[in-house]
Amino acid sequence: MSKALIAMSGGVDSSVAAFLTKQSGYECIGVTMKLYTNEEIGVCKENSCCSLSDIEDARSVACKLLIPYYVFNFKADFEKHVIKKFVEDYENGATPNPCINCNRYLKFESLFHRAKEIGCEKIITGHYARVEKDELSGRYLLKKAYDETKDQSYVLYTMTQQQLAHTEFPLGTLNKTKVREIALENNFINAKKHDSQDICFVPDKDYVKFIENYTQKIYPFGNFTDKDGKILGEHKGLIRYTVGQRKGLGLSFDSLRYVCEINIKNNNIVLGEEKDLYSKSFDVVDYNLISRDSIDVSLKVKAKIRYRHKEQWATVSQKDKNTLHVEFDQPQRAVTKGQAVVFYDDDIVVGGGTILI
């Protein structure tokens, strides 16, 4: 019997994934990754995916399923690859996506290696996505979930062929209603538990307070300017702002103004009108391709620049060895440095990378 390691967060999705994996005949081991200590960052245990109550929920489901359950300590890896990167991105005028880095470095690197060490052939998670093998090319494909309202392929674009070959997403063909029905039918303690929406290590969505507490730095005030360099007022530190932001500027204008650029070099923030937020092209670094080895000629794709962004037609080409170039058919609003762009061919993830402005 093949062995599978189930990443159990304490939520309903990973619990049902564990149930379905056992039903399919695997010898299952449940695992929760301990990524930080809640008290260290001031997180209320009710709002965090790594709280003691979440661990107990996961343990309860594992017990009901009669599978062994462990807690693995990955705090050092999480701080190195997720928290520090999160802070550094904001300090450099970028807007990070910590969930992507958590998947990349924790679930499908640290946990992947641990699974191999204990003889597990598969990693199972509660993500809404699918893995299929293309028999013609021999490549493993990452595909959207059937329920596109829950699809999480966007945050999984960094997965390698080896990782995809040893990963299964049992929820990829289900919708959320069905998942909760399965949890209720099996009397799981978390069957009606709310989904976690926030960044897990940032209390009360106040990422500025988190960064200041973490770094013990005071971020200097600077100038708001227009695109011609005219000073419009004073900002309260670059980490407080992101491209596209309108609220919280502390200034009054005759018409709406938005953050259009964060200039690290001179500690200025450029404000503009709605029309100034739109752009058609940008470069992509730190990219990963899944459905193909390379982009030898310009490729027409649907591109998504934020998790909730509606995919738009674009052309992606190889700019140099380490950089891709993206050209949208139509200008897109608030293309943001540090965010991920993911490329799709229908429901297949071609690849993705980090936006460089």
N, C-alpha and C positions, 0 to 999 in steps of 0.2 A: 504493500500500500504506500502510495506517495505521500510525503509529508508537506504540509503547507503552514507557513507562518502568517497569522492574521494580525494586522495592525489594528488594535482596538482602542479607540479614543474614549470610549464611554458613551458615545452617541448611538443613535438608532441605526444609522447607515452601516457602520462597521460591525455592529452586532448582527444585523441581518446578513451581511456579507459572510460572517463567521458561520451562521446557521446554514446558509446555502452551500458553503464550501464543504461543511461536514456532510450535508445531504448528498453531495455529489461523489462522496466516497474517499475524500482525503483524510489522512491522519492529521488532525489540526492542533496547533499550539497557539494560544492567544497571548499577545504581547501589547503592553502599553509603553510608549516611550516617555520617560520622564525628561522633560526638556528644560525645566527651570523650577525653582522653588517659588511658589506664589508669594510667600511672605517677603521674599527678597525684592520683589518689584511692586509690592502693594496691590496685588490683584485680589479682588473679592473672589472667593472660591466658586461662587455661583455663576460667574461670568467667564470662566476660563476652561480651556479644554485639557488642562493638565492638573486640575485640582484633585484633592483627595476624594471628593465625591464622585468625580469622573472615573477615577481608578476603581472605586468600589462598585460603580455601575458596570464597568467592564468585567470586573471579577465576578459579579453576580451572574452576568450572562454566560461567562465561561463555565461557571459552576453548573448552571442549568443545562448547558450543552455537554457537560461531562468532558471538558477538554482542559488540559493543563494551562496555567496562566502565569505569566511573569511580568515584572516591571523592569525595563532596561534603562539604565542611567546614561542618557546622551546629552547631559547638560553642557559639557565642554564643547562638543561639536555644534550644538545649537547656538551657543554664544558666539563662537568663531564664525560660523557660516551664515547665521540669520540675524542675530541681534546687532553684532558689530557692523555688518553690511548695511543693515537698516539705518543705523546712525550715520555711517559714513556717506551714504547716498544723500540723506537730507543735508548734511554739512557741505556736500558738493553740488547742491542745487538740483538734485535729481529726486524723483518720486519712486521709492522702491516698491517691490511686490514681495513681501516676506514669505507668503504662502508658496510661491514658486521655488524660492531657495530652500524652504523646509522640505518640499517634495524632492528636490534635486539632491540635497546633501544629507538629509536625515532618513526619509523613508526609503529612497531608492539608492542610497550609498551606504550609510552607516548600518541601517537595518538590513539591507540587502546582503552586506558582508556577514553580518551576524547570522542571518538565515543559513548561509552556506556553511558557516562554522558548525552549526548544529544539525546539518544534514537535511535541511528543508529545500525542496525543489521549486517551491512556488512562494511568492509574496502575494498576499491578498489584502486589498484595501477596500474601503467603502466609497471610493470615487465613482462618479457617474461618467463612465467612459468605456471604450471597448478596445480589446486587442485582438487582431486577426493576422494570420500569416498569409501573405500573397504567394501562392504556390508558383506563379510564373517567375517572379523575381527572387523568391526565397527570402524576402525581407518581412519583418514583422511590422505591422501597421498599427498606429494609434488612431482610433476613430471616435467620432462624437457618440455620446449616448443617444439611445432612441428618443429619450425625453430631452429635447433641446433646451427646455426651460431649466433643467438641472445640470446640463452638460458641464463637465469640468476638464475637458481636454485642454483648454487654454493653459491651465496651471501645470500641465504634465508634459509640455513640449520638450523638456530637456532630457527625456528618457532615451537611453541608448538601446541598440538592438539586443544586447545581452540582457538588459533589464526587462525589456518587453517580452523576451522569450521566457522569462521566469516570473511573469506577473499576470494576475487575473483580476478583473473587475466584475464581480458577480452582479452588480447593480446596473450595469450598462444597458441592459434590455428592459429595465423596470422603470416605473415612475414612482414618485415619492408616496403617493397614496397607497400603492401596492406594498411598498416597503413597510409602511406603518401597519398595514393590515397583517403582514407576516409577523411583525413584532408583537402586535396585540394577540394574535392567535397563539403565540408561544409564551404569553405572559412575561415578556421582557420588562424589566423595571424601568427602562428608558423609552418605552414604546411611544409615549406622548411628550418626550423631552424636546424642547425647542432646539433648533439648529443654532450653532455658534456662528455669529455674523462678524464679530470684531476681530482685530488682530489680537491673538491670544495673549501676548505678553504686554499689551498696552492697556492699562486700566482706564475704563470709562472713556475710551476713544481719545484721550488726551495725550497724543504722541509727543507734543512739545514738552510737557511736564516729564514724561518718561525719559526723553533724550537729555534734558537738563539734569535730572537726577542721576542718570547713568554716567554722563560725562563729567558732571560737576563743573561745567563750563558756563560762562555768561556769554551769550552770543550778541555781538555788538549791533547797535542800531545803525541804520544807513538811510539812504534816500530812495524814495519813490520818484521815478522820472517818467516822462513821456518818451516816445521812440526817438525824438530829436535831442534828448538829453536834458530837457527842461525839468528842474526840480519841482515836484508836486507836493511833497510832504516827507514825513519820516516814517520808516518802517521799524519794527521792533525785533529784528533778527531774521536772517534768511530762512532759518528752519521752520518758521511759522507759515510759510507760503508755498503754494504749488501752482503750476501753470493752469489757467482756467478759473482760478479762484476769484470770486466777486465779493463775498461777505468777509467781514473782519478786517477790512483795510483801514478803518478808522478815518477815512476821508470822505468828503462830500463833493459831488460833481453834478453838473447839470444833466449829464447822461451817465449810463452805467459804464464802469471801468472794470477791467479784468487784469489779472496777472498774466502777462504775455511772455516775460523772460525773467530769469533769475541770474544775475551777473555776479558770479563769485569773485572775479578779479577785482572789481571796484566796490563790492558790497552794495550794489544797486538792484532795485527791482523795477522793471519796465512795465508800465501800465498802458493799456490800450482799449480800444472799443471791441465789440463782439467780432467784427470783421477781421480784426488783427490776429485773432486766435487761429485762423484757418491757414493750413499749409498742405502742399501736395506731396512733398518728398522729404526723405530723411535717410540716414545710414543706420545700419544694424551691426552690432558687434556681439561677441560671445554667443554666437548662434549655434544651433544644433539642427541638423536635417535628419528626418526619420524615413520618409517614403522614398528617398533617393540619396545617392552618395554626394552629389554635387549639383550646382546650377551652371551648366556649361553655356547655355544660351538663355536669354531673357524668358522668364516664365510668368504666365498669367495666373493669378491666384486670387482668392478672396482673403483679405487681410483684416485682422482684428487687433486694435491698439489698446484696448482695455477689456477687462473681464466682461463688462456689461455693454461694450461697444458692438454695434451691429456691423457685421463683416461687410467690407466694401471691396470692389474690384481694384486690383493694383497689379503692377508689374514689378517683379523682383529680379535683380541681376547681380552678378558677382562684380564688386567694385575692385577688390584686391583680395589677397589670400585670406585676410582676416575680417573682411567687411563686405556686407551685402548693401545694396541700394534699393530703396523702395520708392516707387512713383505711383501715387493713387490716380485713378481716372478722374476723380472729383476731390477738391480740397476737403480735408477733414479737420474737425474742431479739436484744438488742444492736444496736438501730438506732443507727448511729454517725455523728456529725458529720464531714463531709468526704468520706465515701464516696459512691458514686453509686447512685442508684436508677434502674432502667430499666423501662419499661412495655412490656408485650407484649399484642398481640391475636393469639392463637394463635402463629404463627411470625413475625409481623410486629412489628418494633420501632416502637411508637408514638412514643417519645421517651424522654428521661431528663434528670436533673439532679443537682445536688449536695445532699445531705441537710443540713438546717439544724435543729439541736436547740435 
